């Protein structure tokens, strides 16, 4: 019985290896045929590598991300290709990375709908079918008008007061008097609670906790290979259709990651933490949090 299982496992590994090799050669064949059909009209792509079939260079990206040195993924390639623009492939999509700092950002955003168009990855389009419509020029203009309303001084005045109170409550309930905390999970809960309060007007913590589980499941599915496995997305999709205000996507996970990495960096560099604390003008823990009246007054002064 053990011998049969051994040969079965070897056969499975052999099938997987043959599948990957076949996909790789098919990819090369299609690329050559496409180049031949385009002839002299072939568009030049920036230097780079698409890595393995389907997964691309995703393994390197994931490894460096988990190690907290994601910038090394980009710096290694800019040094290798001697260019701040390079091509790669992640999660089944060909991607071009544009560096050059502020100049690159200015070039990219000033040429929206001229040289480049916004788009959503296949995983997002599968979970939220109407996401494809959100990449149109008219939709983008509408969203920009909405963003300008969100960031008006009066709106910021209301948001900062709410966020200040929620932040103090979060630290008092989840951080104070704890010898050790899991930063990422706590910050993830915090950012989701703030988003529910500001965008959905949901302040009941029980309701927030109820929404957090399916939202996390859905968000995990957004960063995935575009492979359709029957029966894996329908329950989550239906639960969000029944939600209080429909499907809702924010920069929740991105914000969580940034805050977590900032805290990790400060914990690993006490000298930087001391300078940051000194820069806030605070000398002890009891005065780190400003009260809401002080926040409101400072915003009013800035508005004037």
DRENVEX-879227 format. One record per residue (C-alpha): residue number from 1; residue in one letter; x negated, y negated, z. Coordinates in steps of 0.001 Angstrom, whole numbers, m for minus. Example, Ala and Ser with C-alpha at 12.3 -4.5 7.8 and 13.67 -1.06 7.14 Angstrom:
// residues 2
+-----+--------+---------+---------+---------+
| num | residu |      xx |      yy |      zz |
+-----+--------+---------+---------+---------+
|   1 |      a |  m12300 |    4500 |    7800 |
|   2 |      s |  m13670 |    1060 |    7140 |
+-----+--------+---------+---------+---------+
END
This chain:
// residues 304
+-----+--------+---------+---------+---------+
| num | residu |      xx |      yy |      zz |
+-----+--------+---------+---------+---------+
|   1 |      x |       0 |       0 |       0 |
|   2 |      x |   m2862 |   m2375 |     902 |
|   3 |      x |   m4624 |   m1526 |   m2405 |
|   4 |      x |   m1479 |   m2381 |   m4399 |
|   5 |      x |   m1113 |   m5707 |   m2567 |
|   6 |      x |   m4769 |   m6485 |   m3288 |
|   7 |      x |   m4358 |   m5879 |   m7023 |
|   8 |      x |   m1058 |   m7818 |   m7010 |
|   9 |      x |   m2787 |  m10852 |   m5500 |
|  10 |      x |   m5617 |  m10612 |   m8046 |
|  11 |      x |   m3075 |  m10422 |  m10865 |
|  12 |      x |   m1274 |  m13525 |   m9589 |
|  13 |      x |   m4540 |  m15472 |   m9376 |
|  14 |      x |   m5455 |  m14336 |  m12903 |
|  15 |      x |   m2067 |  m15473 |  m14255 |
|  16 |      x |   m2456 |  m18892 |  m12584 |
|  17 |      x |   m5973 |  m19283 |  m14011 |
|  18 |      x |   m4845 |  m18315 |  m17524 |
|  19 |      x |   m1904 |  m20746 |  m17240 |
|  20 |      x |   m4147 |  m23685 |  m16308 |
|  21 |      x |   m6663 |  m22888 |  m19072 |
|  22 |      x |   m3839 |  m22586 |  m21624 |
|  23 |      x |   m2325 |  m25896 |  m20558 |
|  24 |      x |   m5712 |  m27574 |  m20790 |
|  25 |      x |   m6338 |  m26351 |  m24365 |
|  26 |      x |   m2791 |  m27245 |  m25400 |
|  27 |      x |   m3401 |  m30735 |  m24085 |
|  28 |      x |   m6606 |  m31030 |  m26145 |
|  29 |      x |   m4794 |  m29713 |  m29229 |
|  30 |      x |   m1934 |  m32216 |  m28917 |
|  31 |      x |   m4408 |  m35059 |  m28345 |
|  32 |      x |   m6369 |  m34167 |  m31498 |
|  33 |      x |   m3195 |  m33828 |  m33575 |
|  34 |      x |   m1932 |  m37162 |  m32313 |
|  35 |      x |   m5214 |  m38866 |  m33132 |
|  36 |      x |   m5242 |  m37339 |  m36637 |
|  37 |      x |   m1666 |  m38464 |  m37347 |
|  38 |      x |   m2386 |  m42043 |  m36261 |
|  39 |      x |   m5580 |  m42213 |  m38352 |
|  40 |      x |   m7091 |  m45670 |  m38495 |
|  41 |      x |   m4301 |  m47158 |  m36342 |
|  42 |      x |   m5475 |  m45378 |  m33197 |
|  43 |      x |   m5352 |  m47506 |  m30042 |
|  44 |      x |   m8503 |  m47485 |  m27958 |
|  45 |      x |   m8023 |  m46532 |  m24317 |
|  46 |      x |  m10308 |  m47717 |  m21520 |
|  47 |      x |  m13050 |  m45273 |  m20470 |
|  48 |      x |  m12016 |  m42597 |  m18014 |
|  49 |      x |  m10908 |  m39025 |  m17471 |
|  50 |      x |   m7479 |  m37451 |  m17189 |
|  51 |      x |   m8808 |  m34604 |  m15029 |
|  52 |      x |   m6945 |  m31332 |  m14710 |
|  53 |      x |   m3703 |  m30541 |  m16551 |
|  54 |      x |    m570 |  m31832 |  m14763 |
|  55 |      x |   m2332 |  m32837 |  m11516 |
|  56 |      x |   m4901 |  m35069 |  m13245 |
|  57 |      x |   m7339 |  m36541 |  m10726 |
|  58 |      x |   m4767 |  m36295 |   m7972 |
|  59 |      x |   m6892 |  m34031 |   m5755 |
|  60 |      x |   m9702 |  m36603 |   m5545 |
|  61 |      x |   m7167 |  m39353 |   m4932 |
|  62 |      x |   m5473 |  m37369 |   m2148 |
|  63 |      x |   m8763 |  m36333 |    m507 |
|  64 |      x |  m10065 |  m39899 |    m326 |
|  65 |      x |   m6684 |  m41211 |     794 |
|  66 |      x |   m6564 |  m38765 |    3703 |
|  67 |      x |  m10144 |  m39669 |    4647 |
|  68 |      x |   m9174 |  m43362 |    4800 |
|  69 |      x |  m11600 |  m44357 |    2013 |
|  70 |      x |   m9193 |  m44735 |    m905 |
|  71 |      x |  m11175 |  m47696 |   m2243 |
|  72 |      x |  m14000 |  m45217 |   m2994 |
|  73 |      x |  m11778 |  m43566 |   m5624 |
|  74 |      x |  m11777 |  m46836 |   m7565 |
|  75 |      x |  m15322 |  m48029 |   m6827 |
|  76 |      x |  m16833 |  m44676 |   m7922 |
|  77 |      x |  m15117 |  m44934 |  m11295 |
|  78 |      x |  m15880 |  m48590 |  m11926 |
|  79 |      x |  m19548 |  m47802 |  m11264 |
|  80 |      x |  m19454 |  m44643 |  m13377 |
|  81 |      x |  m17867 |  m46309 |  m16415 |
|  82 |      x |  m19523 |  m49724 |  m15851 |
|  83 |      x |  m16128 |  m51344 |  m16232 |
|  84 |      x |  m13488 |  m52805 |  m13935 |
|  85 |      x |  m10875 |  m51258 |  m16230 |
|  86 |      x |  m10663 |  m47477 |  m16435 |
|  87 |      x |   m8085 |  m44804 |  m17205 |
|  88 |      x |   m7103 |  m41827 |  m15073 |
|  89 |      x |   m4134 |  m39508 |  m14522 |
|  90 |      x |   m2087 |  m38988 |  m11350 |
|  91 |      x |     988 |  m36791 |  m10832 |
|  92 |      x |    1401 |  m36075 |  m14523 |
|  93 |      x |    1151 |  m39712 |  m15643 |
|  94 |      x |   m1665 |  m41405 |  m17561 |
|  95 |      x |   m2670 |  m44557 |  m15677 |
|  96 |      x |   m4922 |  m47510 |  m16477 |
|  97 |      x |   m6500 |  m49281 |  m13498 |
|  98 |      x |   m7095 |  m53003 |  m13907 |
|  99 |      x |   m9619 |  m54459 |  m11474 |
| 100 |      x |  m11215 |  m57918 |  m11650 |
| 101 |      x |   m9528 |  m59067 |   m8401 |
| 102 |      x |   m7394 |  m62183 |   m8627 |
| 103 |      x |   m8166 |  m62702 |  m12323 |
| 104 |      x |   m6881 |  m59212 |  m13108 |
| 105 |      x |   m3685 |  m59787 |  m11111 |
| 106 |      x |   m3097 |  m63105 |  m12856 |
| 107 |      x |   m3586 |  m61514 |  m16280 |
| 108 |      x |   m1222 |  m58660 |  m15442 |
| 109 |      x |    1660 |  m60661 |  m13971 |
| 110 |      x |    1450 |  m63533 |  m16446 |
| 111 |      x |    1866 |  m61056 |  m19315 |
| 112 |      x |    4861 |  m59163 |  m17933 |
| 113 |      x |    7221 |  m58247 |  m20814 |
| 114 |      x |    4577 |  m59566 |  m23229 |
| 115 |      x |    1704 |  m57081 |  m23049 |
| 116 |      x |    3010 |  m54849 |  m20243 |
| 117 |      x |    6385 |  m53608 |  m18981 |
| 118 |      x |    7350 |  m52371 |  m15533 |
| 119 |      x |    8417 |  m48739 |  m15240 |
| 120 |      x |    9370 |  m46119 |  m12669 |
| 121 |      x |    7670 |  m42696 |  m12336 |
| 122 |      x |    9696 |  m39644 |  m13446 |
| 123 |      x |   10181 |  m38455 |   m9841 |
| 124 |      x |   11994 |  m41706 |   m8972 |
| 125 |      x |   14129 |  m41555 |  m12133 |
| 126 |      x |   15215 |  m38029 |  m11227 |
| 127 |      x |   16237 |  m38924 |   m7671 |
| 128 |      x |   17765 |  m42305 |   m8562 |
| 129 |      x |   19010 |  m42199 |  m12171 |
| 130 |      x |   19772 |  m45927 |  m12377 |
| 131 |      x |   16137 |  m46769 |  m11505 |
| 132 |      x |   15404 |  m46872 |  m15238 |
| 133 |      x |   17696 |  m49887 |  m15562 |
| 134 |      x |   15760 |  m51709 |  m12832 |
| 135 |      x |   12761 |  m52041 |  m15150 |
| 136 |      x |   14511 |  m54229 |  m17720 |
| 137 |      x |   13554 |  m57854 |  m18191 |
| 138 |      x |   16953 |  m59186 |  m17137 |
| 139 |      x |   16950 |  m57109 |  m13961 |
| 140 |      x |   13469 |  m58357 |  m13115 |
| 141 |      x |   14564 |  m61989 |  m13468 |
| 142 |      x |   17580 |  m61342 |  m11256 |
| 143 |      x |   15431 |  m59749 |   m8563 |
| 144 |      x |   13028 |  m62689 |   m8606 |
| 145 |      x |   15900 |  m65062 |   m7931 |
| 146 |      x |   16983 |  m62881 |   m5009 |
| 147 |      x |   13434 |  m62792 |   m3629 |
| 148 |      x |   13274 |  m66587 |   m3664 |
| 149 |      x |   16402 |  m66648 |   m1486 |
| 150 |      x |   14856 |  m64177 |     964 |
| 151 |      x |   11698 |  m66244 |    1417 |
| 152 |      x |   13219 |  m69669 |    1925 |
| 153 |      x |   12158 |  m71355 |    5217 |
| 154 |      x |   15673 |  m71005 |    6688 |
| 155 |      x |   15756 |  m67289 |    5889 |
| 156 |      x |   12245 |  m66736 |    7270 |
| 157 |      x |   13305 |  m68579 |   10414 |
| 158 |      x |   16017 |  m65971 |   11040 |
| 159 |      x |   13881 |  m62987 |   10068 |
| 160 |      x |   10859 |  m63893 |   12208 |
| 161 |      x |   12972 |  m64295 |   15332 |
| 162 |      x |   14565 |  m60861 |   14802 |
| 163 |      x |   11240 |  m59194 |   13954 |
| 164 |      x |    9561 |  m60770 |   16974 |
| 165 |      x |   12204 |  m59393 |   19341 |
| 166 |      x |   12150 |  m55947 |   17699 |
| 167 |      x |    8345 |  m55806 |   17807 |
| 168 |      x |    8212 |  m56598 |   21524 |
| 169 |      x |   10937 |  m54047 |   22242 |
| 170 |      x |    9114 |  m51431 |   20161 |
| 171 |      x |    5809 |  m51880 |   22014 |
| 172 |      x |    7510 |  m51880 |   25411 |
| 173 |      x |    9460 |  m48678 |   24691 |
| 174 |      x |    6955 |  m46672 |   22648 |
| 175 |      x |    3427 |  m47936 |   23396 |
| 176 |      x |    3210 |  m49314 |   26928 |
| 177 |      x |    1990 |  m46920 |   29654 |
| 178 |      x |    1029 |  m44268 |   27071 |
| 179 |      x |   m2459 |  m42759 |   27188 |
| 180 |      x |   m2233 |  m41595 |   23570 |
| 181 |      x |     135 |  m42396 |   20693 |
| 182 |      x |     637 |  m41154 |   17134 |
| 183 |      x |     318 |  m44462 |   15317 |
| 184 |      x |    1626 |  m43544 |   11866 |
| 185 |      x |    4886 |  m42000 |   13057 |
| 186 |      x |    5570 |  m44840 |   15499 |
| 187 |      x |    4888 |  m47513 |   12897 |
| 188 |      x |    7013 |  m45608 |   10387 |
| 189 |      x |    9965 |  m45639 |   12789 |
| 190 |      x |    9366 |  m49314 |   13545 |
| 191 |      x |    9284 |  m50466 |    9889 |
| 192 |      x |   12406 |  m48447 |    9086 |
| 193 |      x |   14257 |  m49962 |   12057 |
| 194 |      x |   13277 |  m53474 |   10954 |
| 195 |      x |   14402 |  m52764 |    7374 |
| 196 |      x |   17771 |  m51424 |    8580 |
| 197 |      x |   18311 |  m54487 |   10730 |
| 198 |      x |   17317 |  m57089 |    8128 |
| 199 |      x |   18631 |  m55504 |    4926 |
| 200 |      x |   21555 |  m53337 |    6075 |
| 201 |      x |   22587 |  m55107 |    9309 |
| 202 |      x |   22342 |  m51811 |   11211 |
| 203 |      x |   21135 |  m52321 |   14787 |
| 204 |      x |   22506 |  m49152 |   16385 |
| 205 |      x |   19425 |  m46996 |   17053 |
| 206 |      x |   21471 |  m43799 |   16836 |
| 207 |      x |   22620 |  m44689 |   13321 |
| 208 |      x |   19060 |  m45696 |   12376 |
| 209 |      x |   17736 |  m42314 |   13536 |
| 210 |      x |   20494 |  m40571 |   11567 |
| 211 |      x |   19477 |  m42347 |    8352 |
| 212 |      x |   15746 |  m41977 |    8891 |
| 213 |      x |   15560 |  m38210 |    8299 |
| 214 |      x |   17180 |  m38102 |    4814 |
| 215 |      x |   15366 |  m41305 |    3852 |
| 216 |      x |   11996 |  m39738 |    4747 |
| 217 |      x |   12890 |  m36582 |    2807 |
| 218 |      x |   13825 |  m38649 |    m223 |
| 219 |      x |   10692 |  m40806 |      19 |
| 220 |      x |    8494 |  m37695 |     139 |
| 221 |      x |   10120 |  m36645 |   m3128 |
| 222 |      x |    9272 |  m39943 |   m4823 |
| 223 |      x |    5561 |  m39129 |   m4760 |
| 224 |      x |    5740 |  m35725 |   m6395 |
| 225 |      x |    4922 |  m33860 |   m9581 |
| 226 |      x |    7721 |  m34306 |  m12161 |
| 227 |      x |    8769 |  m30658 |  m11966 |
| 228 |      x |   12457 |  m29923 |  m11531 |
| 229 |      x |   13074 |  m27151 |   m8960 |
| 230 |      x |   16813 |  m26297 |   m8900 |
| 231 |      x |   18607 |  m26911 |   m5618 |
| 232 |      x |   15921 |  m29046 |   m3960 |
| 233 |      x |   17194 |  m32619 |   m4479 |
| 234 |      x |   20993 |  m32401 |   m4589 |
| 235 |      x |   21789 |  m32401 |    m814 |
| 236 |      x |   19557 |  m35411 |    m168 |
| 237 |      x |   20897 |  m37217 |   m3248 |
| 238 |      x |   24521 |  m36626 |   m2190 |
| 239 |      x |   23853 |  m37843 |    1367 |
| 240 |      x |   22484 |  m41131 |      39 |
| 241 |      x |   25455 |  m41517 |   m2303 |
| 242 |      x |   27645 |  m41416 |     814 |
| 243 |      x |   25452 |  m43988 |    2586 |
| 244 |      x |   26865 |  m47312 |    3859 |
| 245 |      x |   25408 |  m49441 |    1071 |
| 246 |      x |   24306 |  m46970 |   m1594 |
| 247 |      x |   20762 |  m45997 |   m2441 |
| 248 |      x |   18172 |  m48267 |    m896 |
| 249 |      x |   14430 |  m48370 |   m1614 |
| 250 |      x |   11963 |  m50692 |     117 |
| 251 |      x |    8228 |  m50874 |     580 |
| 252 |      x |    8781 |  m48901 |    3792 |
| 253 |      x |    6039 |  m46318 |    3378 |
| 254 |      x |    3573 |  m48798 |    1891 |
| 255 |      x |    4054 |  m51174 |    4824 |
| 256 |      x |    3671 |  m48296 |    7277 |
| 257 |      x |     392 |  m47199 |    5693 |
| 258 |      x |   m1045 |  m50723 |    5703 |
| 259 |      x |    m187 |  m51350 |    9369 |
| 260 |      x |   m1558 |  m47932 |   10358 |
| 261 |      x |   m4846 |  m48490 |    8531 |
| 262 |      x |   m5222 |  m51961 |   10067 |
| 263 |      x |   m4761 |  m50505 |   13563 |
| 264 |      x |   m7195 |  m47679 |   12767 |
| 265 |      x |   m9787 |  m50163 |   11535 |
| 266 |      x |   m9427 |  m52344 |   14644 |
| 267 |      x |   m9709 |  m49299 |   16919 |
| 268 |      x |  m12900 |  m48154 |   15171 |
| 269 |      x |  m14480 |  m51642 |   15202 |
| 270 |      x |  m14173 |  m53221 |   18682 |
| 271 |      x |  m16235 |  m56224 |   17556 |
| 272 |      x |  m13672 |  m57025 |   14830 |
| 273 |      x |  m10824 |  m56493 |   17312 |
| 274 |      x |  m12440 |  m58978 |   19716 |
| 275 |      x |  m12717 |  m61578 |   16960 |
| 276 |      x |   m9090 |  m61029 |   15908 |
| 277 |      x |   m7914 |  m61353 |   19504 |
| 278 |      x |  m10022 |  m64478 |   19914 |
| 279 |      x |   m8550 |  m65904 |   16710 |
| 280 |      x |   m5006 |  m65563 |   18053 |
| 281 |      x |   m5904 |  m67799 |   20996 |
| 282 |      x |   m4725 |  m65119 |   23442 |
| 283 |      x |   m6848 |  m63980 |   26369 |
| 284 |      x |   m4789 |  m61199 |   27887 |
| 285 |      x |   m2122 |  m58663 |   27044 |
| 286 |      x |     615 |  m60494 |   28899 |
| 287 |      x |     462 |  m63445 |   26518 |
| 288 |      x |       9 |  m61619 |   23216 |
| 289 |      x |    3698 |  m61816 |   22324 |
| 290 |      x |    5163 |  m65241 |   21777 |
| 291 |      x |    8779 |  m65743 |   22752 |
| 292 |      x |   11394 |  m66297 |   20064 |
| 293 |      x |   11854 |  m69987 |   20949 |
| 294 |      x |    8153 |  m70628 |   20320 |
| 295 |      x |    8347 |  m68790 |   16984 |
| 296 |      x |   11385 |  m70806 |   15961 |
| 297 |      x |    9731 |  m74117 |   16910 |
| 298 |      x |    6562 |  m73313 |   14971 |
| 299 |      x |    8582 |  m72451 |   11877 |
| 300 |      x |   10574 |  m75662 |   12192 |
| 301 |      x |    7356 |  m77684 |   12370 |
| 302 |      x |    5985 |  m75935 |    9286 |
| 303 |      x |    9226 |  m76641 |    7454 |
| 304 |      x |    8875 |  m80362 |    8178 |
+-----+--------+---------+---------+---------+
END
